């Protein structure tokens, strides 16, 4: 019987980014607009992929192989407002054959609760054909089950 490979949650890659809420992030009431959170999450997700998961923006452009968001679930629990300093925490959650899942939490300085939770599924897609590709073998070896 082969040895079981156990995924250690503490070994999954994580990354944090900081954002300050600007006028363009808010609605007329000074509350962060829902699409602004997705932009902030995208920044964190891109840094997680490039800084912790070994992806390279130049290589993506050269090869046409991109991680493409195929699903987003987001819960808006508490609002951030103009001037808040936000921390976005991203984490690789799991791997499948062609998809991987990442999660995010958004916090604001001075607020003792999580404002936003988000979970996204991404697939590696070869463009321009739009064909899904298997995830890198190295990822499965490092973080797969």
Secondary structure, 3 states (H helix, E strand, C coil): CCCCCCCCHHHCCEEEEEEECCHHHECCCCEECHHHHHHHHHHHHHHHHHHHCCCCHHHHHHHCEEEEEEEEEEEECCCCECCCEEEEEEEEEEECCCEEEEEEEEEECCCCCEEEEEEEEEEEEECCCCEEECCCHHHHHHHCC
